[in-house]
Amino acid sequence: MQITIPENLSSRLRQLAARRRQPVESIIEDRLFTSLDDELDNLPSDEQAELRALHHLSNDALRAIAAEQMTSVNQALMGQLMAKNSKGELNQEEQETLAELVERGDRLMVRKAEAAAILVQRGVAGSPEELMSPYV
């Protein structure tokens, strides 16, 4: 399939590609994936916007996001609260804190997975699992 693009749009695409140091084709592909991605429709609108914005980031920024981890303090707190929860010993405040930490962790994992998927789409070496590891 061949598509004709108006010169003003073509010029903007070339400028964006030069700034990102990517081929114009990659920029177009990223934009099309973003606009056609209906998997995000089930997420809250702020999370949808955040994930769509990832498509505009550099590969280095995406690598950093894909390797991001929950802080060790939050990991430890979540572990303690989950242990108390399994014993039925959480008070209301602790239940709310645990729910917030789980929500943050879920959003982090979705953001990491989306960043890794974009990198794979762009042809960056590695699998999504490798890209999401903080040790690569």
C-alpha positions as CSV (number, residue, x, y, z in Angstrom):
1,M,0.0,0.0,0.0
2,Q,1.2,3.5,-0.8
3,I,0.0,6.6,0.8
4,T,0.5,10.2,-0.3
5,I,1.2,12.6,2.5
6,P,0.8,16.4,2.1
7,E,4.2,18.3,2.0
8,N,3.5,20.2,5.3
9,L,2.9,16.9,7.1
10,S,5.8,15.2,5.5
11,S,8.1,18.1,6.6
12,R,6.9,17.8,10.2
13,L,7.4,14.1,10.1
14,R,11.0,14.5,8.8
15,Q,11.8,17.1,11.5
16,L,10.4,14.8,14.2
17,A,12.3,11.8,12.8
18,A,15.5,13.9,12.8
19,R,15.0,15.0,16.4
20,R,14.4,11.4,17.5
21,R,17.1,10.0,15.2
22,Q,14.6,7.5,13.8
23,P,13.4,6.8,10.3
24,V,10.2,8.6,9.2
25,E,8.6,5.1,8.8
26,S,9.1,4.4,12.5
27,I,7.5,7.7,13.5
28,I,4.5,7.0,11.2
29,E,4.2,3.4,12.5
30,D,4.3,4.6,16.2
31,R,1.6,7.2,15.5
32,L,-0.6,4.6,13.8
33,F,-0.2,2.1,16.5
34,T,-1.1,4.8,19.1
35,S,-4.2,6.0,17.2
36,L,-5.5,2.4,16.5
37,D,-4.7,1.0,20.0
38,D,-8.1,0.1,21.4
39,E,-6.7,-2.1,24.2
40,L,-6.2,1.1,26.2
41,D,-9.9,1.9,26.0
42,N,-10.6,-0.1,29.2
43,L,-8.2,2.0,31.3
44,P,-8.9,5.3,33.1
45,S,-8.5,8.3,30.8
46,D,-5.4,9.6,32.7
47,E,-3.7,6.2,32.3
48,Q,-4.6,6.1,28.6
49,A,-3.1,9.5,28.1
50,E,0.1,8.5,30.0
51,L,0.5,5.3,27.9
52,R,-0.1,7.1,24.6
53,A,2.5,9.7,25.6
54,L,5.1,7.0,25.8
55,H,5.1,6.7,22.0
56,H,6.6,10.1,21.8
57,L,9.6,9.4,24.0
58,S,13.1,8.5,22.9
59,N,14.4,4.9,23.1
60,D,16.6,5.8,26.1
61,A,13.7,7.3,28.0
62,L,11.6,4.2,27.2
63,R,14.5,1.9,28.4
64,A,14.5,3.7,31.7
65,I,10.8,3.3,32.1
66,A,10.9,-0.3,31.1
67,A,13.5,-1.0,33.8
68,E,11.8,1.1,36.5
69,Q,11.2,-0.6,39.8
70,M,9.0,0.2,42.8
71,T,11.2,1.7,45.5
72,S,12.6,-0.7,48.0
73,V,10.8,1.1,50.8
74,N,7.4,0.6,49.1
75,Q,8.2,-3.0,48.2
76,A,9.1,-3.7,51.9
77,L,5.9,-1.9,53.1
78,M,3.7,-3.8,50.7
79,G,5.3,-7.1,51.7
80,Q,4.6,-6.3,55.4
81,L,1.0,-5.2,54.7
82,M,0.3,-8.3,52.6
83,A,1.6,-10.5,55.3
84,K,-0.7,-8.8,57.8
85,N,-3.5,-9.0,55.4
86,S,-3.2,-12.7,54.9
87,K,-3.6,-13.0,58.7
88,G,-6.6,-10.7,58.7
89,E,-4.8,-8.1,60.9
90,L,-5.0,-4.9,58.8
91,N,-6.7,-1.9,60.1
92,Q,-8.6,0.5,57.8
93,E,-5.7,2.8,57.3
94,E,-3.4,-0.1,56.4
95,Q,-6.0,-1.5,54.0
96,E,-6.1,1.8,52.2
97,T,-2.3,2.0,52.1
98,L,-2.1,-1.5,50.7
99,A,-4.7,-0.8,48.1
100,E,-2.8,2.3,47.0
101,L,0.5,0.4,46.8
102,V,-1.1,-2.3,44.7
103,E,-2.6,0.3,42.4
104,R,0.7,2.0,42.0
105,G,2.4,-1.4,41.3
106,D,-0.2,-2.3,38.7
107,R,0.2,1.1,36.9
108,L,3.9,0.7,37.0
109,M,3.8,-2.8,35.4
110,V,1.4,-1.6,32.7
111,R,3.7,1.4,32.0
112,K,6.8,-0.8,31.9
113,A,5.1,-3.3,29.6
114,E,4.0,-0.6,27.2
115,A,7.5,1.0,27.1
116,A,9.0,-2.4,26.4
117,A,6.4,-3.2,23.7
118,I,7.2,0.1,22.0
119,L,10.9,-0.6,22.0
120,V,10.3,-4.0,20.5
121,Q,8.0,-2.4,17.8
122,R,10.9,0.0,17.0
123,G,13.2,-2.9,16.6
124,V,15.3,-2.3,19.7
125,A,17.2,-5.5,20.6
126,G,15.8,-7.7,23.3
127,S,12.6,-9.2,24.4
128,P,10.0,-7.3,26.5
129,E,11.1,-9.4,29.6
130,E,14.7,-8.4,29.1
131,L,13.9,-4.8,28.6
132,M,11.8,-4.8,31.8
133,S,14.6,-6.2,33.9
134,P,16.6,-3.6,36.0
135,Y,19.7,-5.7,35.5
136,V,20.1,-5.4,31.7
